[in-house]
């Protein structure tokens, strides 16, 4: 019997979005998700090597208490220790050259209207109210900080974005939802925190589209077009060095 599902108390992705739950940590998910969380990998497209099939299909419940009130990064370290203890996990990272999309600025030093340095906008304590799905108006300032939000519009377009994020995390998000078949890597040269919002119509095969939410046919500005027109960036197919997690050993845990 599968364990009862427990919703994660916060995002288990590579972002820094976090809501402290004190000393208690409860969640039900698969091993692949736990490894990605522990090592700060993106969830939808971690390029694991050597991971058995059951690691993606079998659910495991975690009920743990930690001393004090740990941060998200401290919980990641605790998860690493738990995986080594209960799953006998041994993992290392290898750098390999592989096909990617390089995300660069079209004009050096110039971004589109949908991308700005976080320091140039309001702080995270300021957030405009969401105008609602029927309103054509949208602004970066209505998005939360440190987490990614996708707002669906009646025409099946999406407004996706975040404040207080980084270009490397944005590249991961585009890798996940773009259906590109290869990772997107940040080569913009922009460091530090940024805000962004992009409006596009997702491809029907995108992970963002579910069931009846899919439009009858693909229409509107694609993600790639929106990245160019709204963010001032382009995606160029190249080869680059990418870090790949390689699982050396993992075992099915015994019952407690």
ZIDAVEN-V627183 format. One record per residue. N is the residue number from 1. PHI is phi in degrees with one decimal (* if undefined). PSI is psi in whole degrees, 0 to 359 (* if undefined). D_CENTER is the distance of its C-alpha to the mean C-alpha in whole Angstrom. Layout:
# ZIDAVEN-V627183
N/PHI/PSI/D_CENTER ; N/PHI/PSI/D_CENTER
This chain:
# ZIDAVEN-V627183
1/*/134/30 ; 2/-72.3/146/26 ; 3/-66.3/152/25 ; 4/-60.4/134/25 ; 5/-70.1/134/21 ; 6/-123.9/121/20 ; 7/-63.7/135/17 ; 8/-58.4/141/15 ; 9/-72.7/347/16 ; 10/-161.4/172/13 ; 11/-59.9/131/9 ; 12/-95.5/15/9 ; 13/-84.9/189/5 ; 14/-79.8/357/6 ; 15/-77.0/177/6 ; 16/-102.8/9/10 ; 17/-60.9/130/10 ; 18/-157.1/137/13 ; 19/-130.2/115/17 ; 20/-62.5/138/19 ; 21/-112.9/20/21 ; 22/74.8/225/24 ; 23/-91.4/349/25 ; 24/-92.4/134/24 ; 25/-133.0/115/21 ; 26/-130.7/132/21 ; 27/-163.6/153/18 ; 28/-125.9/122/19 ; 29/-161.9/188/17 ; 30/-96.7/167/17 ; 31/-63.9/323/17 ; 32/-56.6/316/15 ; 33/-64.3/318/12 ; 34/-65.1/320/14 ; 35/-65.1/316/14 ; 36/-60.9/319/11 ; 37/-64.2/313/11 ; 38/-60.4/324/14 ; 39/-107.1/15/13 ; 40/57.6/50/10 ; 41/-104.7/154/8 ; 42/-70.5/146/5 ; 43/-78.2/320/6 ; 44/-77.0/338/7 ; 45/-143.2/46/9 ; 46/-72.5/129/10 ; 47/-90.6/66/14 ; 48/-69.5/148/16 ; 49/-123.6/134/20 ; 50/85.9/13/22 ; 51/-90.5/126/20 ; 52/-68.8/160/23 ; 53/-62.1/322/22 ; 54/-62.2/339/23 ; 55/-67.4/341/20 ; 56/-101.7/346/18 ; 57/-112.9/327/20 ; 58/-85.5/135/22 ; 59/-94.1/145/21 ; 60/-132.7/133/22 ; 61/-94.7/135/22 ; 62/-116.5/125/22 ; 63/-128.8/106/24 ; 64/-138.6/153/25 ; 65/-123.3/141/26 ; 66/-121.2/155/26 ; 67/-69.3/137/28 ; 68/71.3/213/28 ; 69/-129.9/85/24 ; 70/-66.4/154/22 ; 71/-79.4/174/19 ; 72/-64.5/317/15 ; 73/-66.3/326/16 ; 74/-67.1/323/19 ; 75/-66.8/326/18 ; 76/-61.7/317/16 ; 77/-64.5/321/19 ; 78/-64.6/322/21 ; 79/-64.9/321/19 ; 80/-58.4/316/19 ; 81/-65.6/320/23 ; 82/-64.1/318/23 ; 83/-64.5/321/22 ; 84/-66.3/322/24 ; 85/-76.4/309/27 ; 86/-86.8/327/26 ; 87/-108.5/1/25 ; 88/52.9/36/27 ; 89/-69.9/130/23 ; 90/-126.2/125/24 ; 91/-143.2/145/21 ; 92/-140.7/169/21 ; 93/-116.5/136/20 ; 94/-121.1/140/21 ; 95/-95.4/123/21 ; 96/-132.2/150/22 ; 97/-84.1/130/22 ; 98/-152.2/162/21 ; 99/-66.5/133/20 ; 100/-141.5/174/17 ; 101/-107.4/121/17 ; 102/-83.3/124/18 ; 103/-95.7/114/16 ; 104/-131.8/162/19 ; 105/-74.4/137/21 ; 106/-66.1/316/24 ; 107/-117.0/117/26 ; 108/-51.7/131/26 ; 109/81.3/359/25 ; 110/-125.4/127/25 ; 111/-107.7/166/22 ; 112/-77.2/175/22 ; 113/-65.9/339/22 ; 114/-88.2/6/19 ; 115/-138.8/132/18 ; 116/-149.7/162/19 ; 117/-68.2/138/20 ; 118/-59.1/325/19 ; 119/-65.2/341/22 ; 120/-87.3/355/24 ; 121/-115.1/185/23 ; 122/-69.4/156/23 ; 123/-69.4/172/22 ; 124/-69.3/345/20 ; 125/-81.1/355/23 ; 126/-110.8/128/23 ; 127/-148.8/123/22 ; 128/-72.2/149/23 ; 129/-67.4/146/24 ; 130/-65.9/124/22 ; 131/-70.3/352/25 ; 132/99.3/159/24 ; 133/-67.3/337/23 ; 134/-86.3/351/27 ; 135/-87.5/136/27 ; 136/-76.1/349/26 ; 137/-82.2/141/25 ; 138/-155.1/151/22 ; 139/-147.2/149/21 ; 140/-58.5/330/18 ; 141/-70.9/350/20 ; 142/-92.1/357/19 ; 143/-88.3/147/16 ; 144/-73.6/164/15 ; 145/-89.1/147/14 ; 146/63.9/16/11 ; 147/-149.6/154/9 ; 148/-98.9/136/8 ; 149/-125.8/141/11 ; 150/-125.9/118/12 ; 151/-104.5/124/16 ; 152/-88.4/135/18 ; 153/-105.3/159/21 ; 154/-57.9/333/25 ; 155/-86.1/13/25 ; 156/75.2/4/21 ; 157/-78.6/163/20 ; 158/-124.5/144/16 ; 159/-109.9/114/16 ; 160/-119.8/143/12 ; 161/175.7/187/11 ; 162/-164.3/159/11 ; 163/-115.0/155/14 ; 164/58.4/51/14 ; 165/-121.2/191/11 ; 166/-130.7/161/11 ; 167/-64.8/327/12 ; 168/-66.5/323/10 ; 169/-71.8/325/7 ; 170/-62.6/319/8 ; 171/-61.3/320/9 ; 172/-61.9/316/6 ; 173/-60.5/317/5 ; 174/-66.7/325/9 ; 175/-59.8/318/9 ; 176/-68.7/316/7 ; 177/-101.4/349/9 ; 178/-80.4/340/12 ; 179/63.5/34/14 ; 180/-81.1/341/15 ; 181/80.6/3/16 ; 182/-154.8/156/15 ; 183/-67.8/154/12 ; 184/-102.8/129/12 ; 185/-120.0/141/13 ; 186/-78.5/122/14 ; 187/-131.6/32/18 ; 188/-77.8/334/19 ; 189/82.9/1/20 ; 190/-86.1/122/19 ; 191/-111.6/163/18 ; 192/88.2/181/18 ; 193/-79.1/144/16 ; 194/-135.6/166/15 ; 195/-118.3/147/15 ; 196/-153.4/154/14 ; 197/-147.8/133/15 ; 198/-135.4/134/15 ; 199/-109.9/128/17 ; 200/-156.2/168/18 ; 201/-105.3/114/19 ; 202/-69.8/147/16 ; 203/-60.8/143/18 ; 204/-55.3/337/19 ; 205/-88.1/359/18 ; 206/-66.9/147/14 ; 207/-60.3/343/12 ; 208/-78.9/347/12 ; 209/-103.4/130/16 ; 210/-131.6/126/18 ; 211/50.4/238/22 ; 212/-68.7/349/24 ; 213/-73.4/345/21 ; 214/-72.8/133/21 ; 215/-67.7/157/24 ; 216/-60.6/326/27 ; 217/-149.0/155/27 ; 218/-71.7/125/24 ; 219/-153.5/163/25 ; 220/92.6/182/24 ; 221/-76.4/127/22 ; 222/-73.7/168/19 ; 223/-59.9/316/16 ; 224/-61.0/317/18 ; 225/-65.1/320/21 ; 226/-66.3/321/19 ; 227/-58.5/319/17 ; 228/-71.8/308/20 ; 229/-77.6/324/22 ; 230/-98.6/330/20 ; 231/-105.5/347/18 ; 232/74.2/28/21 ; 233/-126.9/160/19 ; 234/-132.0/158/20 ; 235/-112.2/121/18 ; 236/-118.4/127/21 ; 237/-70.4/123/21 ; 238/-145.5/179/22 ; 239/-108.9/141/22 ; 240/-147.9/164/20 ; 241/-79.9/125/20 ; 242/-127.5/138/17 ; 243/-83.7/124/17 ; 244/-114.9/127/17 ; 245/-76.6/126/17 ; 246/-115.1/120/20 ; 247/-85.4/117/21 ; 248/-85.2/325/25 ; 249/-156.6/141/26 ; 250/-158.5/143/25 ; 251/-130.8/148/27 ; 252/-66.1/128/27 ; 253/-73.0/153/28 ; 254/-83.1/160/31 ; 255/-65.4/148/32 ; 256/-65.9/*/32
